[in-house]
Each structure stands twice: as structure tokens, then as C-alpha cells.
Amino acid sequence: MRRWGPAAAAGALLVLAGCDSYLFKAPVVPPAGFTYTNVSAPAGLSAGDIRMGDRVGRAKTVSILGLFAFGDSSVQVAARKAGIGTIEHVDASFFNILGVYMSYETIVSGTAAAPAPPTVAPTTPPLPSAPAPTVPPPPTEPSPPPPTPWVPPPPSAP
């Protein structure tokens, strides 16, 4: 009996460590399996007509062994990746294999961002600019006289 105590505690810890990942934070909670899960659900409910946009962006977060988790699955990142300016619909997807590998993905659908308005040139005339300051040239030293050419001495008388 003592041999099973640590093994049962480790097994319960492994099972309970992944329980928070099964808590799908959406109005519609899809079923989750312990060994394998691959589900999608809307991330929000809408009272009106659901329209799907012409662009789809995805953002993902991954967990390995329930010990390491990384990524950014925010709606803003998904919309920015697809260049979405107006969000029409948001879905969420969850994938799990035995708690060893889990991923959560946000799927955003919407229309393209409006282009930036063109820049308008200023209408006021520019101010007259002041003339550039003049710098006097550095003082120059007088140049030396040119060298005199060599002239041979006159021949001496015999």
C-alpha cells in the first residue's frame, strides 16, 4: 500500500494540474476529453446577425506539460496580424493531448483597416529665412618672394 501512495499523489497532481486548462472561458463550453481534445467555440454571443469579415487573423498560446506556457492569444494580436480594423466575430479553439501539449487559439474575423488619411501640406507660407552668417576667411600670411634663378659667375680674366 505504501508503494501506491506516491504514485497516486503524482497521478492526481498530473490530472488536477491540467484542470484549469479545461475551463473554457466562453459562453458556450464545449466538451473536453482527458486524452484528446480538439474543439472550437464562439468567444462571445451576439444578439444580432453574425457576419464573417473578409479577413481572418489567428493568435495562439501553447503549453507544454503544463509547466511551460508561451504565446499571445489576445484579440488585438490576431486582428493586427490580419490587418483587421473592424472586428465582426471572435472564435476560440482548444487542443490538448494528455496534458502534454495544449494550445489555445483566438480566431478573429473582420474587415480591413481603413487606410491612413493622406497628409496635407501646411497652408501657411513659410517664414523668410535669415541669411546665413558669413564667416570671414582666415588671415593669410604674405607669401615669400619667388626664388631667384641661379646664374653662373662671370669667367675670370687670364
Helices and strands as residue ranges (DSSP letters): H 4-17, G 20-22, E 36-42, E 55-64, E 68-71, H 75-82, E 84-97, E 101-112
